[in-house]
Amino acid sequence: ITLLCCNIVMQVMFVTILFDKSFLGSPFSDQVIHAQVWRTRSAHDYKHLDLADTSLVTRVCGEDNSLLVSSNQAKLISDINKFLGLQKHSFDMPFYRPGVQLCMLC
């Protein structure tokens, strides 16, 4: 009985931390809106082409480590790829998706 009560208390504390506003941060829908604005305003702008005429959006999606601008967008793409278990330049969903597995575990 004591272990069951301790387990319940720990689970409640864990869920409370996970659903806390400071842990969750801003909603993902806000990130999507910012990404759409970035893509329409500066991602395809000719001013951000590199010497090989590669667009900024191509370098961000390719997780180019030499970016001086748009590092927030590159971080967002990297986080999404890690959550989904995607490799660079891969659009096929793998069977094992670490972020989804973690959410199911919680």
C-alpha positions as CSV (number, residue, x, y, z in Angstrom):
1,I,0.0,0.0,0.0
2,T,2.8,2.4,0.9
3,L,4.6,1.8,-2.4
4,L,1.3,2.3,-4.3
5,C,0.8,5.7,-2.6
6,C,4.3,6.7,-3.3
7,N,3.9,5.7,-7.0
8,I,0.7,7.7,-7.3
9,V,2.3,10.8,-5.7
10,M,5.3,10.5,-8.0
11,Q,3.0,10.2,-11.1
12,V,1.0,13.2,-10.1
13,M,4.1,15.3,-9.5
14,F,5.5,14.1,-12.9
15,V,2.3,15.0,-14.8
16,T,2.1,18.4,-12.9
17,I,5.6,19.2,-14.1
18,L,4.9,18.2,-17.7
19,F,1.7,20.3,-17.9
20,D,3.2,23.3,-16.2
21,K,3.2,26.4,-18.5
22,S,7.0,27.1,-17.9
23,F,7.8,23.5,-19.0
24,L,5.6,23.5,-22.1
25,G,6.7,26.9,-23.4
26,S,4.8,28.6,-26.2
27,P,2.2,26.6,-28.2
28,F,3.6,24.8,-31.3
29,S,0.9,26.6,-33.4
30,D,2.8,29.9,-32.6
31,Q,6.0,28.4,-34.0
32,V,4.1,27.3,-37.2
33,I,2.9,30.9,-37.7
34,H,6.4,32.3,-37.2
35,A,7.8,29.7,-39.6
36,Q,5.3,30.6,-42.3
37,V,6.0,34.3,-42.0
38,W,9.8,33.6,-42.1
39,R,9.4,31.4,-45.2
40,T,7.3,33.9,-47.1
41,R,9.4,37.0,-46.2
42,S,13.1,36.0,-46.1
43,A,13.6,32.3,-46.7
44,H,13.5,32.6,-50.5
45,D,14.9,36.1,-50.7
46,Y,17.8,36.4,-53.2
47,K,19.7,38.5,-50.6
48,H,20.2,35.3,-48.5
49,L,21.7,33.1,-51.3
50,D,25.2,31.7,-50.6
51,L,28.0,31.6,-53.2
52,A,26.6,28.4,-54.7
53,D,23.2,30.0,-55.2
54,T,21.6,27.9,-52.5
55,S,18.6,29.5,-50.9
56,L,18.4,30.1,-47.1
57,V,15.4,27.7,-46.8
58,T,17.4,24.9,-48.4
59,R,20.3,25.4,-46.0
60,V,18.0,25.6,-43.0
61,C,16.2,22.4,-44.0
62,G,19.6,20.8,-44.7
63,E,20.7,21.7,-41.2
64,D,23.7,23.7,-42.5
65,N,25.9,24.5,-39.5
66,S,27.5,27.5,-41.2
67,L,24.3,29.6,-41.1
68,L,24.8,33.1,-39.7
69,V,21.1,34.0,-39.9
70,S,17.9,32.0,-39.3
71,S,19.5,29.8,-36.6
72,N,16.1,29.7,-34.7
73,Q,14.5,28.2,-37.7
74,A,17.3,25.7,-38.1
75,K,16.9,24.7,-34.4
76,L,13.2,24.3,-34.9
77,I,13.8,21.9,-37.9
78,S,16.4,20.0,-35.9
79,D,14.1,19.6,-33.0
80,I,11.2,18.4,-35.2
81,N,13.5,15.9,-36.9
82,K,14.8,14.6,-33.6
83,F,11.2,14.2,-32.3
84,L,10.1,12.3,-35.4
85,G,13.4,10.4,-35.7
86,L,14.0,11.7,-39.2
87,Q,17.5,11.9,-40.8
88,K,18.8,14.8,-42.9
89,H,17.0,15.0,-46.2
90,S,14.7,12.2,-45.3
91,F,10.9,12.4,-45.6
92,D,10.1,8.8,-44.9
93,M,8.7,8.2,-41.4
94,P,10.8,5.6,-39.6
95,F,9.1,2.9,-37.4
96,Y,10.9,4.1,-34.3
97,R,10.1,7.7,-33.5
98,P,11.7,8.8,-30.2
99,G,9.4,11.7,-29.4
100,V,6.2,9.8,-30.1
101,Q,7.5,6.9,-27.9
102,L,8.3,9.3,-25.1
103,C,4.9,10.8,-25.3
104,M,3.3,7.4,-25.2
105,L,5.4,6.4,-22.2
106,C,4.4,9.5,-20.3
